[in-house]
Amino acid sequence: MQRELHGVSAMADVAGAQQDATVVAMRTQADLMAGAVFAALADPTRRAVVRELARRPTVTASALAAELPMSRQAVSKHLATLAGAGLVETKRAGRETHYRLTPDPLDDAMRWMAAVGGQWDRRLERLRTHVGTGDQAGADG
C-alpha cells in the first residue's frame, strides 16, 4: 500500500512539474509577445502610425504617408515592424495593401503590465508591513 501511495505521489509530482513548466512556457511566450509590442511602440513615429490606424478601419501606406511627415517607404517600414509585433494586419486589394490595427496584442501587453504591477504592489505592501512592524518594535523598546 505504501508503494502505491508513493507511486501516486510521484505521479502527482511529475504532473505538477509539467504544469509548472507549461505555466513558465506560457509566461515566457507572453513576455516575448509583450516585449515585441513594447519594442514596436518604443518609437514615437510608430506610436503616431498606430494613432492614425486607430482612426479608421483600414488604410494604405500611401494614405498614411500623406498625413504623416514621412515618405511612403518609411511608413511601410514602420508598418512592417508593427506587423511583426502583431499590431497590424495586412490585406491585399489589387495593387494596394490595406493595413488594419489589431488591438489584441495591446490588450495582452496591458494585462502583462497589470500582472507585473500587481506583483510589485504585493511586494511593496509586504515591505510596508515589515517596516511598519519594525517601527513599532523600535518604539516599544
Secondary structure, DSSP 8 states (H G I E B T S, - for coil): -HHHHHHHHHHHHHHHHHHHHHHHHHHHHHHHHHHHHHHHHTSHHHHHHHHHHHTSS-EEHHHHHHHTTS-HHHHHHHHHHHHHTTSEEEEEETTEEEEEE--HHHHHHHHHHHHHHHHHHHHHHHHHHHHHHHHHHHHH-
